[in-house]
Amino acid sequence: MILRRIGVKERVRLQQVENFIKKHQLLSSAKTVVVGVSGGPDSLALLHFLWKRSAVYSIEVIAASFDHKLRGEESARELANTAKFCTERNIPFEGGEADVAEYQKENHLSLQTAARTCRYDFFERVMKKHGANVLALAHHGDDQIETMLMRMTRGSEGYSLAGIPVKRPFAEGEIIRPFLGITKAEIEHYCKVENLYPVYDPSNESEKYVRNRFRKKVLPFLKQENPNVHERFQHLSETITEDEAYILHQAEIELEKVLIVKTEGKIELSVSAFNKMPIPLQKRGITLILNYLYKLNPSSLSSVHKENFLSLLGSEHPSGFLHFPSGLFVSRTYDRCTLSFEPVKNEEPSYEFSMDLPGIAKVPIGILTAEITDCEPASIRGKDVYVFSTNDVSLPLRVRNRRPGDRMAIAGVGTRKLKDIFIDAKVAQEERKVWPVVVNANGEIIWLPGLKHTGRKSLNHSEQWVILRFQKNRHDV
């Protein structure tokens, strides 16, 4: 009855959507469904599809259309056209608008984030007004391919690689996406068969947007190789989602065993216990920790931060720290690692060790190397390098962090407090605590790597010269 005006091929396509809905139980608990409608082919087709089957699925369909006020009269006309479409079919309609550009400025957001926030806030209000527990959106199989490829290219991991979820919690219900199993071309064909007249956003043709470049240049090649490639990507998405759910559950179990403190805005864990977890669980563990602390992860948080965290905990050196976005401070002291939005107070990490000549030594903020040569290096300069004659410095050398009252002699200047040198160089407070200090056998400071050295140079013949180098790590990204 529903399919009376369409052919065999169209019946197969629609059956795919119905099978997809059944497989994922997208409407099993739905009573009232809000459909997000822009007026474009995807959302208009979804609205029409669900409206035509409202009796079959025992649902009431509400159309919700939002004007972002970014395209002037054009977007206002689109909203009016959608309202007219609904009126002609007795579909309940809710329209909304917001000055997204102004909201963006007030909240210091990207335009895309501001638009999404305003739009989803509107959808949530409509759902509450009508007592709806489902929001249906029209993302399709081509969208899924584009999203997954874009995220792979950016270096995403875990759940992010799965792309667009078939359903997810939202407001007091959930978001569903019934069209993920079909393509854009199939949706446009549906619109043609059903005499639907959608509007088209010209920005979708511009190649200045990354998604559009994937759509125009990558998708045609993939579809040429496999016309049903969207089905393979959707299968991969669901597989990743299932696997991640299991691995994340295991990570939660193991993480509870290593946590020492878990309070609002603060986590402390045992480094040795964490390092015994399998690497896949460690990676999910830091994801769980960051999700707990941030609630909503900042856009500047990336996989690089997670890699740096794992490097910090896996380092042979017993202390170190990281700065994460939005003021999250990560500090490791021996077997305890603290993640907090407040720097750990009254915990001055302490270390001291002998520097081998030649040799390599790790310090909390980088690496020190020492080499010996029989010829005086003539052209090696820079704050990250210190060259001296063995006639000038009492060996062995020792490396430590700062001590109260530390001073060093600087040629042509006299003695200076390390505190003042740090201030002049604008070294962060937390870095000062663990910055390496190189002292001679008498305990005199001869080099503050990357900042100052004594500047002494032998006037006598020397048979050996020492070259010290400092490479600061890049944890704070």
C-alpha positions as CSV (number, residue, x, y, z in Angstrom):
1,M,0.0,0.0,0.0
2,I,2.7,2.5,1.0
3,L,4.9,1.5,-1.9
4,R,2.1,1.6,-4.6
5,R,3.7,4.3,-6.8
6,I,7.3,3.1,-6.9
7,G,9.1,0.4,-8.8
8,V,11.0,-2.7,-7.7
9,K,14.4,-1.0,-7.2
10,E,12.8,1.7,-5.0
11,R,11.0,-1.1,-3.0
12,V,14.4,-2.6,-2.3
13,R,15.9,0.7,-1.2
14,L,13.0,1.4,1.2
15,Q,13.1,-2.1,2.5
16,Q,16.8,-1.4,3.3
17,V,15.8,1.5,5.5
18,E,13.0,-0.5,7.2
19,N,15.4,-3.4,7.8
20,F,18.0,-0.9,9.2
21,I,15.4,0.6,11.6
22,K,14.4,-2.9,12.7
23,K,17.9,-4.2,13.1
24,H,18.9,-1.3,15.4
25,Q,15.5,-1.0,17.1
26,L,15.5,2.7,16.3
27,L,11.7,3.1,16.8
28,S,11.0,0.3,19.2
29,S,10.4,2.6,22.2
30,A,9.3,5.7,20.2
31,K,6.0,7.4,20.7
32,T,6.6,10.9,19.5
33,V,9.5,11.5,17.1
34,V,10.9,15.0,16.3
35,V,12.5,15.1,12.9
36,G,15.2,17.8,12.3
37,V,14.3,19.3,8.9
38,S,16.4,21.9,7.0
39,G,14.4,21.6,3.8
40,G,17.2,19.9,2.0
41,P,16.7,16.5,0.2
42,D,18.0,14.4,3.1
43,S,15.9,15.8,5.9
44,L,12.8,16.3,3.7
45,A,12.9,12.7,2.6
46,L,13.3,11.5,6.2
47,L,10.3,13.5,7.3
48,H,8.2,12.2,4.5
49,F,9.4,8.6,5.0
50,L,8.5,8.6,8.7
51,W,5.3,10.5,8.2
52,K,4.1,8.0,5.6
53,R,4.9,5.2,8.0
54,S,3.6,6.8,11.2
55,A,0.8,4.3,11.5
56,V,3.1,1.3,10.8
57,Y,5.5,2.4,13.6
58,S,2.7,3.8,15.9
59,I,4.4,7.1,16.2
60,E,3.5,10.8,16.0
61,V,5.9,12.8,13.8
62,I,6.8,16.4,14.6
63,A,8.8,18.5,12.2
64,A,11.4,20.9,13.7
65,S,13.2,23.5,11.5
66,F,15.8,26.0,12.6
67,D,17.0,29.2,11.0
68,H,20.6,30.0,11.9
69,K,20.1,33.5,10.4
70,L,23.4,33.2,8.5
71,R,22.0,33.4,5.0
72,G,19.5,36.3,5.4
73,E,16.2,36.0,3.5
74,E,17.2,32.8,1.8
75,S,17.2,30.7,5.1
76,A,14.0,32.4,6.2
77,R,12.3,31.4,3.0
78,E,13.5,27.8,3.5
79,L,12.0,27.7,6.9
80,A,8.7,29.1,5.5
81,N,8.7,26.5,2.7
82,T,9.2,23.7,5.2
83,A,6.3,25.0,7.3
84,K,4.1,25.1,4.2
85,F,5.1,21.5,3.3
86,C,4.0,20.4,6.8
87,T,0.8,22.4,6.7
88,E,-0.3,20.7,3.4
89,R,0.2,17.3,5.0
90,N,-1.1,18.1,8.5
91,I,2.3,17.4,10.0
92,P,2.8,19.3,13.3
93,F,5.6,21.9,12.7
94,E,7.9,23.8,15.1
95,G,10.1,26.6,13.7
96,G,12.9,28.4,15.5
97,E,15.7,30.9,14.9
98,A,18.7,32.4,16.6
99,D,21.4,34.9,15.7
100,V,24.2,32.3,15.5
101,A,26.9,34.8,14.5
102,E,26.2,36.9,17.6
103,Y,26.1,33.8,19.8
104,Q,29.5,32.8,18.4
105,K,31.0,36.1,19.3
106,E,29.5,36.2,22.8
107,N,30.8,32.6,23.6
108,H,34.1,32.7,21.7
109,L,33.2,29.6,19.6
110,S,33.8,28.5,16.1
111,L,30.8,29.2,13.8
112,Q,30.2,25.5,13.3
113,T,30.1,24.8,17.1
114,A,27.9,27.8,17.7
115,A,25.4,26.8,15.0
116,R,25.3,23.2,16.3
117,T,24.8,24.3,19.9
118,C,21.9,26.6,19.0
119,R,20.3,24.1,16.7
120,Y,20.5,21.2,19.2
121,D,19.2,23.4,22.0
122,F,16.2,24.2,19.9
123,F,15.6,20.5,19.2
124,E,15.7,19.7,22.9
125,R,13.1,22.4,23.6
126,V,10.8,21.0,20.9
127,M,11.2,17.5,22.3
128,K,10.3,18.6,25.8
129,K,7.3,20.6,24.6
130,H,5.9,17.6,22.8
131,G,7.0,14.9,25.2
132,A,9.1,13.3,22.5
133,N,11.8,10.7,23.3
134,V,13.4,10.5,19.9
135,L,15.1,13.0,17.6
136,A,15.5,11.7,14.0
137,L,18.3,13.2,11.9
138,A,18.9,12.5,8.2
139,H,22.6,11.6,8.0
140,H,23.2,9.0,5.3
141,G,25.7,6.5,4.2
142,D,27.8,9.0,2.2
143,D,28.0,11.2,5.3
144,Q,29.3,8.3,7.2
145,I,32.1,7.6,4.7
146,E,33.1,11.2,4.7
147,T,33.1,11.5,8.5
148,M,35.1,8.3,9.0
149,L,37.7,9.3,6.4
150,M,38.1,12.8,7.8
151,R,38.6,11.4,11.3
152,M,41.2,8.9,10.1
153,T,43.0,11.6,8.3
154,R,43.1,13.8,11.4
155,G,44.4,10.9,13.5
156,S,41.3,10.2,15.6
157,E,41.1,7.0,17.6
158,G,38.7,4.8,19.6
159,Y,35.0,5.6,19.3
160,S,35.8,8.6,17.0
161,L,36.9,6.3,14.2
162,A,33.4,4.8,14.2
163,G,32.1,8.1,12.7
164,I,28.4,8.9,13.1
165,P,26.6,6.7,15.6
166,V,23.3,5.0,14.6
167,K,21.8,6.2,17.8
168,R,23.0,8.0,21.0
169,P,21.5,9.5,24.1
170,F,20.2,13.0,23.8
171,A,18.1,15.1,26.2
172,E,15.7,12.7,27.9
173,G,15.7,10.3,24.9
174,E,18.0,9.6,22.0
175,I,19.0,10.6,18.5
176,I,18.5,8.1,15.7
177,R,19.7,8.1,12.1
178,P,17.6,5.8,10.0
179,F,19.3,6.7,6.7
180,L,22.8,5.6,7.5
181,G,22.3,2.5,5.4
182,I,21.5,4.3,2.1
183,T,23.3,6.8,-0.1
184,K,22.7,10.4,-1.1
185,A,21.7,9.3,-4.6
186,E,19.1,6.9,-3.3
187,I,17.6,9.7,-1.1
188,E,17.5,12.1,-4.1
189,H,15.8,9.4,-6.2
190,Y,13.2,9.0,-3.4
191,C,12.5,12.7,-3.5
192,K,12.0,12.5,-7.3
193,V,9.7,9.5,-7.1
194,E,7.6,11.1,-4.3
195,N,7.4,14.5,-6.0
196,L,9.3,16.2,-3.1
197,Y,10.9,19.6,-3.9
198,P,13.8,20.2,-1.5
199,V,16.1,23.2,-1.4
200,Y,19.8,22.9,-2.1
201,D,22.5,24.7,0.0
202,P,25.0,26.2,-2.5
203,S,27.8,25.9,0.1
204,N,27.7,22.1,-0.3
205,E,29.4,22.7,-3.7
206,S,32.3,24.8,-2.4
207,E,35.6,22.9,-2.2
208,K,36.9,25.3,0.4
209,Y,35.3,22.9,3.0
210,V,37.2,19.7,3.8
211,R,34.0,17.5,3.8
212,N,33.1,18.7,0.3
213,R,36.5,17.9,-1.0
214,F,36.2,14.3,0.3
215,R,32.7,14.1,-1.2
216,K,33.8,15.3,-4.6
217,K,37.2,13.8,-5.0
218,V,37.4,10.7,-2.8
219,L,33.9,9.2,-2.7
220,P,33.6,8.8,-6.6
221,F,36.7,6.7,-6.6
222,L,35.5,4.5,-3.8
223,K,32.1,4.1,-5.4
224,Q,33.7,3.2,-8.6
225,E,35.6,0.4,-6.9
226,N,32.6,-0.8,-4.9
227,P,29.1,0.8,-5.5
228,N,28.0,-0.5,-2.1
229,V,31.1,0.9,-0.3
230,H,28.8,2.8,2.1
231,E,27.6,-0.6,3.5
232,R,31.1,-1.7,4.2
233,F,31.9,1.6,6.0
234,Q,28.7,1.3,8.0
235,H,29.6,-2.3,8.9
236,L,33.1,-1.1,10.0
237,S,31.5,1.7,12.0
238,E,29.3,-0.8,13.9
239,T,32.2,-3.2,14.4
240,I,34.4,-0.4,15.9
241,T,31.5,0.6,18.2
242,E,31.0,-2.9,19.5
243,D,34.7,-3.5,20.0
244,E,35.2,-0.2,21.7
245,A,32.3,-0.8,24.1
246,Y,33.9,-4.1,25.3
247,I,37.4,-2.7,25.6
248,L,36.2,0.4,27.4
249,H,34.3,-1.8,29.8
250,Q,37.4,-3.7,30.6
251,A,39.4,-0.5,31.0
252,E,36.8,0.7,33.5
253,I,37.3,-2.4,35.6
254,E,41.1,-2.2,35.5
255,L,41.1,1.5,36.1
256,E,39.2,1.2,39.4
257,K,42.1,-1.0,40.6
258,V,44.8,1.7,40.0
259,L,42.9,4.8,41.3
260,I,44.1,6.2,44.6
261,V,41.9,9.3,44.7
262,K,38.8,10.2,42.7
263,T,37.1,13.4,43.6
264,E,35.5,16.3,41.6
265,G,38.2,17.8,39.4
266,K,41.0,15.5,40.7
267,I,42.3,12.0,40.0
268,E,45.3,10.3,41.6
269,L,46.6,6.9,40.4
270,S,49.4,4.4,41.0
271,V,51.9,4.7,38.2
272,S,53.2,1.1,38.5
273,A,49.7,-0.4,38.6
274,F,48.6,1.7,35.6
275,N,51.7,0.6,33.6
276,K,50.8,-3.1,34.2
277,M,47.6,-2.6,32.3
278,P,47.7,-3.7,28.6
279,I,48.4,-0.8,26.3
280,P,44.9,-0.8,24.7
281,L,43.4,-0.5,28.2
282,Q,45.9,2.2,29.2
283,K,44.8,4.3,26.2
284,R,41.1,3.9,27.0
285,G,42.0,4.5,30.7
286,I,43.3,8.0,30.0
287,T,40.3,8.6,27.8
288,L,38.0,7.7,30.7
289,I,40.0,9.9,33.1
290,L,39.9,12.9,30.8
291,N,36.2,12.4,30.1
292,Y,35.6,12.4,33.9
293,L,37.6,15.5,34.6
294,Y,36.6,17.6,31.7
295,K,33.0,16.5,31.4
296,L,33.1,18.1,27.9
297,N,36.5,17.7,26.3
298,P,38.0,21.0,24.9
299,S,38.5,21.0,21.1
300,S,42.3,21.6,21.7
301,L,42.6,18.3,23.4
302,S,44.2,15.8,21.0
303,S,45.8,12.4,20.8
304,V,49.1,14.1,21.3
305,H,48.2,14.9,24.9
306,K,47.2,11.3,25.6
307,E,50.5,10.1,24.1
308,N,52.4,12.5,26.3
309,F,50.6,11.3,29.3
310,L,51.5,7.7,28.5
311,S,55.1,8.8,27.9
312,L,55.2,10.5,31.3
313,L,54.0,7.4,33.1
314,G,56.3,5.1,31.1
315,S,59.4,7.2,31.7
316,E,62.3,5.8,33.7
317,H,62.5,9.2,35.5
318,P,60.4,9.3,38.6
319,S,59.0,12.8,38.2
320,G,57.6,15.2,35.6
321,F,54.6,17.2,34.7
322,L,52.4,18.2,31.8
323,H,50.0,21.1,31.1
324,F,46.8,20.1,29.3
325,P,44.2,22.5,27.9
326,S,41.8,24.4,30.1
327,G,44.2,24.4,33.0
328,L,44.4,20.7,33.7
329,F,47.7,20.0,35.4
330,V,49.3,16.5,35.3
331,S,52.1,15.8,37.8
332,R,54.0,12.6,38.4
333,T,56.1,12.1,41.6
334,Y,57.6,8.6,41.8
335,D,54.7,6.1,41.9
336,R,51.9,8.6,42.1
337,C,50.4,10.6,39.3
338,T,47.9,13.4,39.9
339,L,45.6,15.1,37.4
340,S,44.0,18.2,38.7
341,F,42.8,21.6,37.7
342,E,44.8,23.0,40.6
343,P,48.6,22.5,40.5
344,V,49.8,20.2,43.2
345,K,50.9,22.3,46.2
346,N,53.6,21.7,48.8
347,E,55.1,18.9,46.7
348,E,58.5,20.0,45.5
349,P,59.8,17.0,43.4
350,S,63.4,16.3,44.3
351,Y,66.1,14.5,42.3
352,E,69.9,14.4,42.2
353,F,72.3,12.0,40.3
354,S,75.8,11.8,38.9
355,M,76.3,12.7,35.3
356,D,78.4,10.2,33.4
357,L,81.0,11.5,31.0
358,P,80.2,10.6,28.3
359,G,76.6,9.8,29.0
360,I,72.9,10.5,28.5
361,A,70.5,11.5,31.3
362,K,66.8,12.0,31.3
363,V,65.4,14.8,33.4
364,P,61.7,15.7,33.9
365,I,61.7,18.4,31.2
366,G,64.2,16.9,28.7
367,I,67.4,15.1,28.0
368,L,71.0,16.0,29.0
369,T,73.9,14.5,27.0
370,A,77.7,14.7,27.6
371,E,80.5,13.9,25.3
372,I,84.3,14.3,25.6
373,T,86.7,15.5,22.9
374,D,90.5,16.0,22.7
375,C,90.1,19.2,20.7
376,E,88.5,22.4,21.8
377,P,85.2,22.8,19.9
378,A,85.4,26.2,18.2
379,S,82.0,26.8,16.8
380,I,79.6,25.3,19.3
381,R,77.4,28.0,20.9
382,G,74.0,28.5,22.3
383,K,72.2,28.4,25.6
384,D,71.4,24.7,25.1
385,V,75.1,23.8,24.9
386,Y,77.9,24.3,27.4
387,V,81.5,23.6,26.6
388,F,84.3,23.6,29.2
389,S,87.8,22.3,29.8
390,T,88.4,19.6,32.4
391,N,91.0,22.0,33.8
392,D,88.2,24.4,34.8
393,V,85.6,22.2,36.4
394,S,86.0,19.8,39.4
395,L,84.5,16.4,38.4
396,P,82.4,14.4,38.8
397,L,79.3,16.5,37.7
398,R,76.0,16.1,39.4
399,V,72.5,17.0,38.2
400,R,69.7,18.1,40.5
401,N,66.7,20.3,40.7
402,R,66.8,23.7,42.5
403,R,67.4,24.1,46.2
404,P,66.4,27.1,48.4
405,G,68.9,29.9,48.1
406,D,70.6,28.6,45.0
407,R,72.9,31.1,43.3
408,M,75.4,30.8,40.4
409,A,78.4,32.8,39.3
410,I,78.2,34.3,35.9
411,A,81.3,35.7,34.2
412,G,81.1,39.5,33.9
413,V,78.0,39.7,36.1
414,G,78.8,38.2,39.4
415,T,76.4,35.9,41.3
416,R,72.7,35.7,40.7
417,K,69.8,33.9,42.3
418,L,68.4,31.1,40.3
419,K,65.0,32.5,41.1
420,D,65.8,35.8,39.3
421,I,67.2,34.0,36.3
422,F,64.0,32.0,36.1
423,I,61.9,35.1,36.4
424,D,63.9,36.9,33.7
425,A,63.5,33.9,31.3
426,K,59.7,33.7,32.1
427,V,60.0,30.1,33.2
428,A,56.7,28.7,34.5
429,Q,56.5,28.1,38.2
430,E,56.0,24.4,37.9
431,E,58.9,24.0,35.5
432,R,61.2,25.8,37.9
433,K,60.7,23.0,40.4
434,V,62.2,20.4,38.2
435,W,64.5,22.4,35.9
436,P,67.9,20.7,35.8
437,V,70.8,22.3,37.6
438,V,74.4,21.1,36.8
439,V,76.9,21.4,39.7
440,N,80.6,20.5,40.0
441,A,82.2,18.2,42.6
442,N,82.2,21.2,45.1
443,G,78.5,21.7,44.7
444,E,78.9,24.9,42.7
445,I,76.4,25.6,39.9
446,I,78.1,25.7,36.5
447,W,75.2,25.5,34.2
448,L,71.5,26.1,34.2
449,P,70.6,24.3,30.9
450,G,68.9,26.4,28.3
451,L,69.4,29.6,30.4
452,K,72.8,30.4,31.8
453,H,76.3,29.0,32.4
454,T,79.4,30.3,34.3
455,G,81.2,31.2,31.1
456,R,84.6,30.1,32.3
457,K,87.2,29.2,29.8
458,S,90.6,27.8,30.5
459,L,93.7,29.9,29.6
460,N,95.9,26.8,29.9
461,H,96.4,23.9,27.6
462,S,93.8,21.2,28.1
463,E,93.8,17.7,26.9
464,Q,90.1,17.2,27.2
465,W,87.0,19.2,26.7
466,V,83.4,18.4,27.8
467,I,80.4,19.2,25.6
468,L,77.1,19.3,27.5
469,R,73.8,19.5,25.5
470,F,70.3,20.0,26.6
471,Q,67.2,19.1,24.6
472,K,63.9,20.3,26.2
473,N,60.9,18.0,25.6
474,R,57.7,19.2,24.1
475,H,55.1,17.8,26.5
476,D,53.3,21.1,26.8
477,V,51.5,21.2,23.5
